[in-house]
Amino acid sequence: SSLRDKESDRILTIARELGKMGVIVEEKEDKLTIYHCDNLKGANINHENDHRVAMAFTVACLYAEGFSQILDIEIVKDSYPNFIEDIKKLGAKVELI
């Protein structure tokens, strides 16, 4: 099934959110080309209620310079109930607000 027909349009969502972080992306009908980025910038991330996108951007935000916020991060519990706790065990500074 297409990545555009899942919980969200994953290609569109990932392209938009990576763009917020300073990444140059090229979106096509059935693929996304992501170009090298030296420094990810912190951003307010909208995962469009897609737990996989939320988890992917949690990891991206760990490497970003500056503040990042992911709204409704609790959605990751749908597929990975201990995700936040496990990320913290790896040394990530995560605050649920």
N, C-alpha and C positions, 0 to 999 in steps of 0.2 A: 504494500500500500504506500501511497505517496507521503512524503514528509510534510506536504501541505495539508493533509487531511487527518492529522492526529489531534491530540488535545488542543493544539494550536497549529497555526501555519508555522512550523518550526524553521523553515528557511527564512521567511520574513522576520520572525521574532529574533532569531540568532543574528541575522544581518543587521537589524536595527539596533540591538543591544550591543553588539560588538562595535558598531559605529559610534555609539555613545562613549565607548572606552578608547576611542582613537584608532581603531583598526580599520584599514581599508578593505572593503569586501566587494565582491562582484556577485550579484544575485541573478540567477537565471531560472528558468521555469523549473528545472529538476535538479539544480545543483547550486552550491555556494562556493565561490573561490575566496579563500581568506589569505590575504597577503601578509608578509612579515611585518611585525610591529615591535619596535625596540622596547617601548614602555607603555603598558596598559595604564589608562587613567581610571581613577575611581569614578563610579557612576551610580545613579539610581536605576536599578534594574527592574523591568517589568517582564515577568516570565509567562504572562498570559495564561495563568492557571495550569501550567505544564510542569509537572514535577521533575522531569528529565532536564528541561531547560533550566529550572531553578538550581538543580545540583551542578550542572555544568558551569553556570555563572558564579556559583559559590566558589568553585575552584579558581575561576578566572579572577574573581575579586581578591582572592588571597595574594595574587601576584601584582595587583594593580597598585599604583602610587596614588595616595590620597584616600579619602573616605568613599566607601561604597555602601549601598543599602539595597537589600532585596526585600521587597514587600511580601508579606504572607509566606515567609519561608517555611512555615509549618507544613505546607503542601508536600514537602519531600517525604513526610511520614507515610504518604500513600504507598510508596514503594520501598522505602528504606527508613524504618522507624528510628534507628539510632544514628542517622546521618550526622546531625549536629553534634552529638556527643562524640562520635568517631572523629570528626574534623577537629574538634577541640583537643582530643587525645594526641593528635598529630602536631599540636602546638598553635593552631589557629586561634585568633582572638575573635570570637563570635559573640555578639550580644543580641539577645532577642528582646525587641522593644514592642 
